[in-house]
Amino acid sequence: MRALLGQVLGVEVRAAPLEQPATTANGPVHVQRSADGTADVSIFRTADGYRMACFGCIDVAVGGSGRSVTVDARPPATDLDVADLLVSIVFPLVAQLRGRPAIHGSSIAIDGHAVAFAGATGAGKSTLAALLSDRGGRLVADDTLLLSVDGDAVLVEPTASNVRLREPEKLGIGPERGERRANGKLAVEYPRVEQPMRLEHLYVLGPSQEEPSVQRVRARDAAIELAHYLFRIDPRDPELLRAELPFLTSLAERLPVSRLRYPRDVGVADRVLEVIRRSLSS
């Protein structure tokens, strides 16, 4: 998966020692936090690109064009931790530099149709991916949606072989089903998709006290909706921000986007699946 995404984005990855993480007088340009507020990744601008300090045990240097990535990992980080980091964080952030911004989200193939879920940290994207995978879905992506336009279609790249869960016990998943990673999450394997698929629908997740429901977003508003959930290596760079609009517009013109509201309760998973199936057939 790591090699595939590197090829898709045109990124060369190598392992080599790095000096201490670079800092600037103004601090990081961006800090990516987990749902509990922990600073998982701090990103600093350097003279020749960016440096990332990740989970206290992995440092990453990114060339300014995003074509080169150097990784320096130390214990307790494992090779699997590095692979997870590249696929779920580094490559999605680098995608902004390559003109193809990635979206915070997960994707599942349901009855042969790929759907995706976008949302803020803690919105339940990975949880929903796991619940639907346990109900016959096939995993396409977790944490990262790497999309492309192909004619009148939007394609989603397969970017995951597992779902990383922060509180798997709430889903009835024991530690024996997966492997604990450096970020504290349990990586749980699921049946997965091997090839890019046409994305049929994207759902923006939100909480509700009522029954699960889907509300369609108008195409002219969909680009703005999706912009909230982009991976950004440098949210202060005006050129990078301007370059997002054509890509988001092309997605919104081709991809149905809806808001999916549901109670954050494992017991509603079957009803969420039913609502999704109805929206796909309508």
C-alpha positions in Angstrom: 0.0 0.0 0.0 2.8 2.4 0.9 4.6 1.7 -2.4 1.4 2.1 -4.4 0.5 5.5 -3.0 4.1 6.7 -3.4 3.8 5.8 -7.1 0.3 7.4 -7.4 1.6 10.7 -5.9 5.1 10.5 -7.5 6.8 10.5 -4.1 10.2 8.9 -3.4 10.6 7.6 0.1 13.9 6.8 1.9 15.0 6.0 5.4 17.9 8.1 6.8 18.9 9.8 10.1 17.8 13.3 10.5 18.9 16.1 12.8 16.5 17.2 15.6 13.1 18.3 14.3 13.4 21.7 12.7 11.6 24.5 14.5 11.0 28.2 13.7 10.7 31.3 15.9 7.0 31.3 15.1 6.4 27.6 16.0 4.8 25.0 13.8 2.7 26.0 10.8 0.2 23.2 11.7 -0.5 20.8 14.5 -2.6 17.7 13.9 -4.3 16.5 17.0 -6.2 13.3 18.0 -9.7 13.4 19.3 -8.5 13.8 22.9 -6.4 16.9 22.0 -3.0 15.2 21.9 -0.6 16.7 19.4 0.1 13.7 17.2 2.0 15.6 14.4 3.7 19.0 14.5 4.7 20.5 11.1 7.4 23.1 10.7 8.4 25.1 7.6 12.1 24.8 6.6 14.3 26.4 4.0 13.9 23.4 1.6 10.4 22.1 2.6 8.8 20.8 5.7 9.7 18.8 8.8 7.2 16.7 10.8 7.6 15.5 14.4 5.2 12.5 14.8 4.1 10.7 17.9 7.4 11.5 19.6 9.2 8.7 17.8 9.2 9.4 14.0 10.6 12.5 12.2 9.9 13.2 8.6 11.5 15.6 6.1 9.5 16.6 3.0 11.0 18.3 0.0 9.2 21.6 -1.0 7.7 20.0 -4.1 6.5 16.9 -2.2 8.6 14.6 -4.5 10.9 13.4 -1.7 10.2 12.1 1.8 12.9 11.1 4.3 11.9 9.1 7.4 13.8 8.8 10.7 12.1 6.4 13.1 13.3 5.3 16.5 11.9 3.0 19.2 9.1 2.3 20.0 8.2 2.9 16.4 8.1 -0.2 14.3 8.1 -0.7 10.5 4.3 -1.1 10.6 4.1 2.2 12.5 6.1 3.9 9.8 4.0 2.4 7.0 0.8 3.5 8.8 2.2 7.0 9.2 3.1 7.3 5.6 -0.2 6.1 4.3 -2.5 7.8 6.8 -0.7 11.1 7.5 2.4 11.9 5.4 1.2 11.0 1.9 -2.2 12.8 2.5 -0.4 15.9 3.6 2.1 15.7 0.8 -0.8 15.4 -1.6 -1.5 19.1 -1.1 1.9 19.9 -2.5 1.2 17.6 -5.5 -2.0 19.4 -6.4 -4.3 16.6 -5.3 -5.5 17.3 -1.8 -6.6 14.4 0.3 -9.7 14.3 2.5 -10.0 13.2 6.1 -12.3 10.2 5.7 -12.9 6.5 5.3 -14.4 4.5 2.5 -16.3 1.2 2.3 -17.6 -0.9 -0.7 -21.2 -1.8 0.1 -22.9 -4.3 -2.3 -20.1 -3.4 -4.8 -20.6 0.3 -4.5 -17.9 2.5 -3.0 -19.1 5.2 -0.5 -17.1 7.5 1.7 -17.4 9.2 5.0 -15.8 12.6 5.8 -15.7 14.5 9.0 -13.7 16.1 11.7 -11.4 14.2 14.1 -13.6 12.0 16.3 -16.6 12.1 14.0 -16.7 8.3 13.8 -15.3 7.7 10.3 -13.1 4.7 11.4 -15.8 3.4 13.7 -18.4 3.4 11.0 -15.9 1.8 8.6 -15.3 -1.0 11.1 -19.0 -1.5 11.8 -20.0 -1.7 8.1 -17.0 -4.0 7.4 -18.4 -6.3 10.0 -21.7 -6.2 8.1 -20.4 -7.4 4.7 -18.6 -4.2 3.5 -15.1 -4.3 2.0 -12.6 -1.7 3.2 -11.4 0.8 0.7 -9.8 3.6 2.9 -9.4 4.5 6.6 -8.4 8.1 7.7 -7.5 9.1 4.1 -9.5 9.6 1.0 -7.3 10.0 -2.1 -9.6 11.0 -4.9 -9.2 11.7 -8.6 -11.4 12.8 -11.5 -11.8 10.4 -14.4 -14.2 11.8 -17.0 -17.5 12.2 -15.3 -16.5 9.9 -12.4 -14.6 10.4 -9.1 -12.3 7.5 -8.3 -11.2 6.5 -4.8 -7.8 4.8 -4.3 -7.6 1.9 -1.9 -5.4 3.2 0.9 -6.0 0.8 3.8 -5.8 -2.9 4.7 -6.9 -2.2 8.3 -9.0 0.1 10.4 -7.2 1.9 13.3 -9.5 2.2 16.3 -8.8 4.3 19.4 -11.5 2.5 21.6 -12.1 -0.9 20.0 -13.7 -2.3 23.1 -16.7 0.0 22.6 -17.3 -2.0 19.4 -16.8 -5.3 21.2 -13.4 -5.8 19.6 -10.8 -7.4 21.8 -7.0 -6.7 21.5 -6.4 -10.1 20.1 -8.1 -9.0 16.8 -5.4 -6.4 16.0 -2.0 -4.9 16.7 -1.4 -1.9 18.9 0.4 0.9 17.1 2.6 3.8 18.3 -0.3 6.2 18.3 -2.2 4.0 20.7 -4.8 2.7 18.2 -5.6 -0.9 17.5 -5.1 -1.8 13.8 -7.8 -4.4 12.9 -7.6 -6.2 9.6 -10.7 -6.4 7.3 -11.5 -7.7 3.9 -10.4 -5.0 1.5 -10.6 -3.7 -2.1 -7.5 -4.0 -4.2 -8.2 -1.6 -7.1 -9.5 2.0 -7.4 -13.3 2.2 -7.5 -15.8 4.7 -8.7 -17.0 6.6 -5.7 -20.8 6.7 -5.7 -21.6 8.9 -2.7 -19.8 10.9 0.0 -21.4 11.4 3.4 -20.4 14.1 5.8 -20.9 12.7 9.3 -22.6 14.5 12.2 -24.3 13.5 15.5 -28.0 13.3 16.0 -30.3 12.2 18.8 -32.9 11.1 16.2 -33.0 8.1 13.8 -30.2 8.0 11.1 -31.0 10.4 8.2 -29.4 11.6 5.0 -29.8 15.2 3.6 -28.4 16.0 0.2 -26.0 18.9 -0.1 -26.5 21.1 -3.2 -23.6 20.8 -5.7 -22.7 24.5 -5.3 -22.3 24.0 -1.6 -20.5 20.7 -1.7 -17.1 22.1 -2.5 -17.2 24.4 0.5 -18.4 21.4 2.7 -15.5 19.3 1.5 -12.9 22.0 2.1 -13.5 21.7 5.8 -12.0 18.2 5.8 -8.9 18.5 3.6 -5.4 17.5 4.8 -3.2 20.6 4.7 0.5 20.5 5.2 0.6 24.3 5.3 -2.8 26.0 5.9 -1.0 29.4 5.9 0.3 29.2 2.3 -2.1 31.2 0.0 -0.9 29.6 -3.2 -1.7 26.1 -1.9 -5.1 27.2 -0.6 -6.0 28.8 -4.0 -5.0 25.6 -5.8 -7.6 23.6 -3.8 -10.6 25.3 -5.4 -10.5 23.8 -9.0 -10.0 20.3 -7.5 -12.9 20.7 -5.0 -15.1 22.1 -7.7 -14.4 19.2 -10.0 -15.3 16.8 -7.3 -18.6 18.6 -6.4 -19.7 18.6 -10.0 -19.4 14.8 -10.3 -20.0 13.4 -6.8 -23.2 13.3 -4.8 -22.5 14.7 -1.3 -24.9 14.3 1.7 -25.0 14.9 5.4 -25.4 11.7 7.3 -26.7 12.3 10.9 -26.9 9.4 13.3 -26.6 8.6 17.1 -23.1 7.6 18.1 -24.3 4.2 19.3 -23.1 0.9 18.0 -26.6 -0.4 18.1 -27.7 1.8 15.2 -25.2 0.4 12.7 -27.8 -1.7 10.9 -30.1 1.3 10.5 -27.3 3.4 9.2 -26.5 0.7 6.6 -30.2 0.7 5.6 -30.3 4.5 5.2 -27.1 4.4 3.0 -28.6 1.6 0.8 -31.8 3.7 0.3 -29.8 6.8 -0.6 -27.7 4.8 -3.1 -30.9 3.5 -4.8 -32.7 6.8 -4.9 
